[in-house]
Amino acid sequence: MDNALKFKVSETLLNLYCLYRKRWVCMMDPEKVVYPTQTVKERYTAAEIMNHIDGKYSVCVFAGEHATKFISVDVDLGEPDVVCKVIDTMTEMGIPRELIYVSYSGRKGYHVDIFFEDYIYNTCAEKFYWALIERSGLNPRKVEFRPTYGQAIKLPLGVHQVTHKRCWFVDRDTLEPIESFEYVFGIKRIPKAYMDELVDNIVNEHMRELYNRIAEQTSNSVHAHTNTDMGDESLTVKAPGTRHNIQKKVAARARMDGCEFDDIVRVQMEWYRKQDSRMIRSTESEVQADAEMLASWAVKNVAIKHHPENKKYDSYFRIHMSSIPYILKAPNRSIRMVLFLLIVFCDRYGEAKISYKTISEYTGFSEESVAKAIKWLSSEGYINKKNTTYKPDVFTTLRSANVYSFPGDRKLRAPNRRDLLCEYVDIHEWVTKENCSSLYIEALARLCKPEYLVRFLTKPELDECKKVSAA
């Protein structure tokens, strides 16, 4: 090949593959050097690509930290059926077949590539890849996503440093090598806007399938006091490896509904027999052993929601005097009511997984006010806030409700007993969206003397407390 053609091919490869040039991997003949693979932290140019084409070494390139100019699916084993499956799935997902390009890795694998007119974000590329894996059913360990910011991929048209075979592009249908450097000049790229819209549609379609299940799971995590429903979608095993965690939830719900050890075991086994056996790897005896272990755990760690035969559980929740200084030291009613609600949920369940929207519905304040209240409570150290995400599968990550808990050490002292009417009050109805405000007032009025509340509450709040006291 003459130098003019070689330079033109090198420039074309740079344009197609290279976005981030400050770091690359150099692969050399292992028979000639001690360390054949080295990461070079220097900018590469067309000169390095020309050496790659000459076979002096192989150049492997990374994606940028946030974006890439191409997606490569690295089929390690090089099985023709797998390569065809990748191509067919890409086509079904909306990539024109003529814009999918395949190259030989030089040993036993193939790279299936698509290119873009402008960079796309790595998150977009990864969502496309995981959608491809989900639809094709291929093993992501054998069909890998490249490039990433930390994992490079070798450019085509070079020479493999072990087999010394040329890494030609191949026919996408027959996988026969196309022994021409000029082939690279005919490669066409996908518009960025088309790819962004394609991935958005894929995600939206996937989200529509997941929405009801996710919404129900979120609702169940907030309203854990509802009756156990073993037909709940969130209690259905839909993937191998998830049985134990879902069974633990079944045991917890059974205990919350007042079941003792034997009944908790029975409920779990009835649940197990209704599941799809193909989704559960464990034997029935293993599930039985797990059921007994989880029943013991639930009896010790999960509070009963309501048990009419046990006076200990006659009240739905208890507000203790140690909570009073936290509520009253808050600067306004919105923060006081948000804190009251979190105290109720944390007292019952140990922590509160609840969204701004749900808190807003309970308290009657706007989501903006709720956000400000949470920010103040967190900054003052009254609550611990843990941001969470919900990942229903490897392809979709969703923002979930925050989880709130209270620090183990109390920041504020409980009020002097002379300012209190009693040490605690039991509220005999569960807090709801309709009664949250009235229960908040009832707790304060029954716990604290009016002359103590005057120091902290607004006049409307004091008037409401007087009505409760008079009643």
N, C-alpha and C positions, 0 to 999 in steps of 0.2 A: 504494500500500500504506500502510495506517495505521501509526503508530508502534508501537502495541502488537504488531501482527503482526510488524513488522520486528524488534522487540526479541526476540520469541519465536524467530524464525528464527535470529537472530544467536546467541542462547544455545544453540540446538540445534546449530548449526555448531561453536561452541566446544566443546561436549560431545563431538561426534563426532570432530573433527579435531585438537584442540589439546591437547597434553601439555606441550610446552616453549614458554613464552610470552615468554621474555626476549629473543628475537631473531626478527625477521620481515623479509620482503622487501616493499617497497612499489613497485608498478608503476604509473606514471602515463602520461598521454597524451604521446607523444613530440613532438607538435606544440606542446605548451604549455610543456614544461620542457626544459632542456638535458640533464640526466641523468635519464632516465625510470625507471631501475631502481636502487633504493637499498636497502641493508641497514640496517634500523633496529634499534639495540641498546637498545631500550626495551620494557618489558612492554606487550603489547597486550590490549585488553579488548573487550567487546561493542560499544563505541562505534566502534572501528576496523572491526569486521565490518559494522556498520550502514552506514558510509561505503562499504565494499566493495559492499554490496548496492545502494546508491544510484548506484554507478558513478563515485564521485569518484576512486577509485584501486582497484587490486586488491591483495588481501592473499595472500601466499604464506607457508606455514608449514613449519617444520623438524620433524624427529623429535627426541626427546630424545637425550642423549649415549649412553644405553644402551637406551632403550625407545621404543615408539611405540604409538599408539592405533588406527592403521589402516595398511593397505598399499594403495598405489596403483600400478597399472601404467600408465605413460604411453605411449600409442600415438601417436607423433608424427605419422605420416603420415595417421592416421585412416582407413586402409583398412578397410571393413566386414568383409572376410574375416578380417583380422588380429584385429580386436576380437572377432569371434565365436570365433576360435580360442583366444584368451585365456580367454574365458568358458567354452567347452567344456572346456578343459584344467583349469581350476580346479574345474569340476564333477566331472571324472574323478578328480581328486586328493582329493575329499571335501568340498569347499565346497558347501553347498546352493545351487542356482541362484538361489533367491529371496533369498539373502543377498548376492548380487553386484550392485553398483550402478554404473551408467555415467553419466558426465557429459560434456558437450561442452566442449572447451577454449576455444571462441570463435573459433577460426581454422580449423584443419584436423585437429586431433587429438581424442582422447578419453582420459578417465581411467577405468580400471576399478578400482573400490574395494571393499575388504571392511573391516568395522569390528569392533572387539572390545569386550566389556563391561568389560574391564580392560586395562591396558597389557600388551604382550608385548615380550620382549627383541628388540633389533634383529637379533641373530644368528639368532633363530628366524624372523623376517620374511625375512631374506636367504636362508636355506636354502630357505624356501618358494618364493621368487622363482626361485632357480637351478634348483630341481626343475621349476618350471613351464617355464622356458626349455629345459631338457633334454628334457622330454616333448613340448613343442610344436614344437621345432626352430626357433623364432623367433630372429631376430637381436637380441641384447641391446642393440645400439647403436640399434635402432629401436623396441624395446619396453623402456623403461627402468624401473628400480626407484626408487620414491619413497615417502615422503620419507626422507632421511638427515639426519644431524646437520650435514652440510655442503651439502646440496642440498635446496632447498625445492620445494613444489608449490603451485600456485594453488588457492584454494578455489573451489567451484562457486557458482552463483547470482549472481555478479558480472557486470560488463560488461567485455569485452575492450577494452583501451585503444587498440588499433590498429583493429580491425574494428568496434568499438562494438556487437558482438553479445552478447546475454545468454547466459551459460554455464549453460543448463538441464540438469537431469538428463534422460536419454533412456531410452526403452524398450530393455531389454537385448536384445530379439529383433529389433526393427525399426530401432533407433537413431533413431526419431522423437522429437522433443523433447516433454517433459512440461512444459508451460508453467504450472507451479503451484509457488508457494513452499511450500505446505502439504505437498508430497510429502516434504519432508525429515523431517516429523514421523513418517512411517511407516517410517523406516529402522530395521532390526533389526540387532543386533550378535551376533557369535559369542562364546560363552564362552571365556575364556582357557584353561581346562583342556582344552577340545575342541581348540583350535588347537595347544597344546603337544603333546598326544598325537598329533594328525595329523602334525605335523612329525617327531616321534620315529619314527612308523611309516614315513614316507617315507624318513628317513635310514637306519633299520634295514634296510629293503628294499634300498636302494641299497648299504648296507654288505655285505649278504649276497652281492651280486653281485661286489663288489670284494674280499672278504676273502681268497679263495684267491690271487688275483694279488698283493695287497699282501704277504701273508705270504711268498709265494715270492720276491718282490723283496727283502724284508728279509733273508730267509735267504741269498739270493745275495750280498748286499752284505757279509754277515758271513763266509760260507764261500766266499770268492772262489777258494779253492784247489781246488775241485771241478772235474771235467772239463767242458770246454765242451760245452754241449748246445744246439744251434741250434733245438731244438724247444721250448725254455724259453718259457713264456708271457710273461715279462718282455722277451723279445727279439722280440716280435711287434708290428709297427706297427699301432696301432689308431686313430690319429687323424692327420690331415694335419699336417705341421709337426714331427713327432717322429722322423722317419726318421734324421736325422743323428746325434742323440744316442744312439739305439739302435744304429746302425751302429758308432759309436765303442766301445760296450760289446762288440760282436761282435769288433772288431779286438783289443781288450784281452784278451779271453778266449782268442782264438786264439794270441796271443803268450805268454800265461801257460802254454799247453799246449805251448810249444816251437816254434811255427811261425816260420819266417823270412819275409822280405818277400813273396815270390811266393805262398807258401801263405796268408799273411794276406789278401792281395788276393783269392785264389781263394775262401777261406771266406766273405768278405764278399759276393762276387757270387753264390755259391750261396745264401746267406741271402736276398739281395735278390730272387732269382727265386722264392722261396717265399712272398713277402709279397703281400698284397692290393694290386694295382696302383691301386685306387681311393683308397688311403690315402697314396700317394706321388706328389707333384707333379713330382719331378725325373725327368729322362730317364735312360735306362740309361747314356749316355755321362757324364752328370753324376755318377751314382752311382759309375761306374768311376773317375773322377778323384778323387772323395772317398775311394774305397777305397785308392788309391795313397797319397794324402796321409795317411790314417789309419794305413796300414801303416808308413809312415816314422815317424810319431809313436809308434806302439806299440813298434817296434824300439828306439827311443831311450829311452823312458820307462817301459815296463812290464817288470817282472822276470819271468823264466821260472820257473814253479812247480817244474819238475823236468825235467832234461834228461840222460838217462843217458849220452849220448855226450860230454858236456862236464863235465870235472872241476870246473869252476867252480860248477856247480849240483848237485854230489853231495849236499850237506847241505841239509836242508829249512830250517834257519835257524841263525843265528850269534848268540851272546851275547858281546859285547865287554866288556873290562874297564871301559870308561867307564860301563857300565850298573850296575856293582856298587855304587858308593856310593849310588845312588838306591834300589836294592832294600834294601840293608842299613840305611840311615838311616830307613826306614819303621818306625813304632813297634810293629807287630805282624804276625803271619803273614798275616792276611787282606789287609792293605794291600800287603805284599810280593808276595803271589801275584797280586793284581789288577794291580800294576805290571808284574810279569814277563809276564803275558799281553798287556798293552798294548804292551810293548816288542817282543814277538814279532810281533804283527800290524802295528805301525807300521814295523818293520824291513822287513817284506815288502811292504807295500802303501802305505807313506808315511803312512797314517793308519788309524785303526781305527774303523769304524762298527759299534758293538756295543751291545746293550741290557743293562740291569742283569740281566735274566732270563738272558741267554746267559752273561754273566760268572759269574753264580751257578752255572750248570750246569757250567761249566768248572772253577771253583775249589772248588766244594763248600760255599761259604759262602752264608748267606741273602742275599736281595736287600737287606735292611736293612743288613747288614754291608757289602755292595758299595757301597751308596749312601754310607755313611759313609766308606768308603775313597776313593771318587771325590772326595767333598767335601774330604777332607784333602789328597789329591794336588793337587787344583786350587788350594786355598787356599795351599799351600806353593809353588806355581809349578812343580811337577814336570811337570805335564801342562797342555795347553790343551784346554778342553772347549767344544765348539760345540753348542748345542741346535739341533735341526732339526725341521722338519715335513715331512710328505709330502702333496702335494696332487694326487691323481689326476685331479681335474677342478675346475671352478670352483665346484662345489656342495659338495664335501666336503674338509675339511682334517683331516689326521690327525697325531698326534704320532708322530715317528719316532725311531729310536735316535740317541743322541748320537754325535758324531764327535770322536775324541780324537787329539791329536798332541803332539809334544814340542817345547819351545821350541828355537829355533836355537842360543841360547847356553847352554852348560852351567853350571848353578849350582854343582855339586860337582866337585871334582877326583877324578880316578881314583886308586885306592889306590896306595901305593908298591909298586914291582915286587917288593920283597922279601917282601911279603905275598901275592903271587900265585904260582900254579903255571904260568900261561901268560897270554898276552894275550887270547885268545879261545877259545871252545869251539864246535865245530860239533855240532849235534844232528841225528842222521840219521833222525829220524822227526818227522812233523808233530804239533804239539800238538793233542790231542783232549780230550774231556770225561773220558776214562778215564785219560789219562796226564799231565795238566797238572801235578798235584801232584808226581809222581815226576820229571818233566823239570825242574821248578823246583829240586828238591833236587840233581839231577844237575848242573845248570849251576853251582850254587854250590860243590858239592864238587869239581868238576873245575877250577874257576877259582881258588879261594881256599885258602890254607893253613888247617888246622884252628885254629891259635892266633889267626888273624885273625877267623875266624867266631865264636869264643867270645865276642867282644866284643858281638855283635849278636843272635845267634839264641837261641831258646829251647832248653831241653834236649832235647825231642822232635825238634826240627829238627836239632840237633847229632848226635843218635844216628842219624838217617836219613842224614846226610852221612857219618858214619863207616862205615856199611854200604856206601855207594857207593864210598868210597875203598878199603875193604878188598876189594871186588870188583874 
